[in-house]
Amino acid sequence: MRFYSTNSPQSTVSTKQALFQSMPADKGLYMPTPLPTLGVDFFTAIADQSLADIGFAISYALFGDEINKADLEELTHNAFPFETPVIQLESGKTSVLELFHGPSLAFKDVGARYMAALMSYFSKQSDKEVNILVATSGDTGGAVAMGFHNVPGVRVSILYPSGRVSELQEKQLTTLGGNIQAFEVDGTFDDCQAIVKQAFVDAELNAHLSLSSANSINIFRLIPQGFYYVSAYGQVQHYGKPVVFSTPSGNFGNLSAGAMVQKMGLPVAHFVAATNLNHVVPSYLKSGNYLPQASVATISNAMDVGSPSNFVRLAHLYNYDYNQFKTNVSGYFYDDEETRAGMKRIYDQYNYVSCPHTAIGIMGLQDYMTDSQQDVMGISLATAHPSKFKPLVEEVLGHPVEVPERLAELAHRSKKSIPIPAEYEAFKESFLQTV
Ligand SMILES: *Cc1c(COP(=O)(O)O)cnc(C)c1O
């Protein structure tokens, strides 16, 4: 497998380089080539397989020529000790793909754990410490922190917007210690992301530090996210209906991962891009004009992204062709009031407790099904466990939400963060003191 930059498709780099470098020097985004085609037989065979088995089968198709089979099998199984079940809300019609059964209770565990496993595999071959920088709007940080905690040869620095993540999300980033440290930025997620991007092009920093990213600009976060789309397809294919996925989106890594496996042959009839008021992509789908905005704070904070990094990947996968994009993806967006009403309605209608992000996905799916009038099997990605947003969910539903043990125990740990203003130089100065 080789990787090319969306800005210069002619030249390619190795798997290891794309993994550690994260972003090409020309500031494009890496894409895998050639994408293997998974035929009909592949999908029939995986119907009853675990996420880890599916992950291994696809990994082998991708990296079988570079990583020894037994090592690849072991690292995939270590990365996925959990499943991603499809739960029917209305049998054969509307369902959710629960992606929150991993350690941080959000779908980002899938990408972060696989990437950590690959980095740990490749870093055994070198003696230089890898410094991972990651900006988080809420859930990435927790998944990355847990995925990389105690991985030898890797140090992780997480940047998060102060006061804009939930209390339990913050605990996930700030209480592990060891090789994980958190910078509490007095600004927005976009500020955090801008600082990280600047660090990658800072010649002075890169001269003596090996910097790497765990954001969804890193293609190795996205590749494993394709595995659960395949797993979901396997779980619903017996209904014999066209499959539509609805993805509650922010930085659009999740939807790009879906579009990538679609290109590998997964029979996806359509995607729904569901967002909160940060609706640049639904607006693009409507008007044909892509106009990034400053991010707006909402109750679905993990999707508060005004300028999604992965839009370029989606555009690239659809050949920079608006019509092709529109044929494959429909956009819907909801404000906070609609999101609250949606959470309540989903609970009343299906007895299903959803976090605000998941509710937006389900609403997008329902609205798409109403508008398109197609008889499809709709699968909405459930991106986080509702208890990660306990105060909000309880207020909206009017009854208590159970917190899984592994999250509940965090509440008692004490937070440790490094507060900084939203300025690159301030970050650089504090960061250099820690390495
Ligand atoms: C990160 C996140 C999203 C958005 O995913 P993208 O891949 O950035 O589009 C949605 N929901 C939750 C709970 C998240 O943590």
Ligand as a Chemical Component Dictionary entry (heavy atoms), coordinates in Angstrom:
data_LIG
# 
_chem_comp.id                   LIG 
_chem_comp.type                 NON-POLYMER 
_chem_comp.pdbx_formal_charge   0 
_chem_comp.three_letter_code    LIG 
# 
loop_
_chem_comp_atom.comp_id 
_chem_comp_atom.atom_id 
_chem_comp_atom.alt_atom_id 
_chem_comp_atom.type_symbol 
_chem_comp_atom.charge 
_chem_comp_atom.model_Cartn_x 
_chem_comp_atom.model_Cartn_y 
_chem_comp_atom.model_Cartn_z 
_chem_comp_atom.pdbx_ordinal 
LIG C1 C1 C 0 -16.046 13.418 16.651 1  
LIG C2 C2 C 0 -17.483 13.192 16.848 2  
LIG C3 C3 C 0 -18.396 13.395 15.800 3  
LIG C4 C4 C 0 -17.962 13.937 14.463 4  
LIG O1 O1 O 0 -17.194 13.026 13.735 5  
LIG P1 P1 P 0 -16.320 13.516 12.477 6  
LIG O2 O2 O 0 -15.601 12.316 12.018 7  
LIG O3 O3 O 0 -15.396 14.575 12.989 8  
LIG O4 O4 O 0 -17.264 14.057 11.482 9  
LIG C5 C5 C 0 -19.723 13.088 16.026 10 
LIG N1 N1 N 0 -20.147 12.634 17.223 11 
LIG C6 C6 C 0 -19.313 12.440 18.258 12 
LIG C7 C7 C 0 -19.861 11.952 19.553 13 
LIG C8 C8 C 0 -17.956 12.698 18.101 14 
LIG O5 O5 O 0 -17.134 12.485 19.115 15 
# 
loop_
_chem_comp_bond.comp_id 
_chem_comp_bond.atom_id_1 
_chem_comp_bond.atom_id_2 
_chem_comp_bond.value_order 
_chem_comp_bond.pdbx_ordinal 
LIG C1 C2 SING 1  
LIG C2 C3 SING 2  
LIG C2 C8 DOUB 3  
LIG C3 C4 SING 4  
LIG C3 C5 DOUB 5  
LIG C4 O1 SING 6  
LIG O1 P1 SING 7  
LIG P1 O2 DOUB 8  
LIG P1 O3 SING 9  
LIG P1 O4 SING 10 
LIG C5 N1 SING 11 
LIG N1 C6 DOUB 12 
LIG C6 C7 SING 13 
LIG C6 C8 SING 14 
LIG C8 O5 SING 15 
# 
